[in-house]
């Protein structure tokens, strides 16, 4: 099992950057497909970025079209942490961001999520 704790959210201006961190405990996060999902008020939770398990197609990533070119997901196995670097933030990026992990090689859908973090609020004002 793995436990996930997010940090790094906050209130920023449009165009600013934020880096979200997801600290894992228990088993090393490299053995899980990982992802960042977000949920805005009145909207469904969606995957914004995903990273394959280290023993799978290592390094494979997915980005939602809305964040492609602006967000980057990465993993530091030594620190047992997954990051989401968010650049050029827009008001429409405002949401609660969740770190998640799956025992599958890749988080192809939110239905594959086995473990959730508690979420961190990101608010982008214009």
Beta strands, then each sheet from edge to edge (+ up, - down):
strand 1: 2-7
strand 2: 10-13
strand 3: 18-26
strand 4: 33-39
strand 5: 46-51
strand 6: 61-63
strand 7: 71-76
strand 8: 81-86
strand 9: 95-102
strand 10: 115-116
strand 11: 120-125
sheet 1: 1+ 3- 8+ 7-
sheet 2: 2+ 11+ 9- 4+ 5- 6+
sheet 3: 2+ 11+ 9- 10+
end
